[in-house]
Amino acid sequence: MSVFESTVTVNKPIAQVYEFLADMNNHRQLMPDNITDWTSTADVASFNIQNITRLSIKIDERVAGSLVRIIPAEKPPFDVELKWELREAGNATQAVFTITADLNMMMKMLASGQLKKLVDEETTNLANLLN
């Protein structure tokens, strides 16, 4: 398994950050520019990753104020899990975004850079939107 992780501090209460992340409709705002054809509900999102693949993901688990776990809604090119973990940090919230992916050597070479960029960009966008 390959693990890609990024941490950010958001200057909002944990309940507000959790509420934002618990709704898949909000995740479009966190995605990079190479995401197209986004459609979503509160629980499921489908989109194209430009020149790579189409993905459909869904929220599998919500733990109020601490966790949002996202998994594929349809069979992806590789097994993947996206997880937002939240912790109180004084008056702010520490958000840790982790992507865990089962990548073979070829996929690791092709996708690792993109997945690392994705976790960094999503946490940066979260902080910019909510700060």
Secondary structure by P-SEA (a helix, b strand, c coil): ccccbbbbbbcccaaaaaaaaacccccccccccccccccccccbbbbbccccbbbbbbbcccccccbbbbcccccccccbbbbbbbbbcccbbbbbbbbbbbccaaaaaccaaaaaaaaaaaaaaaaaacc
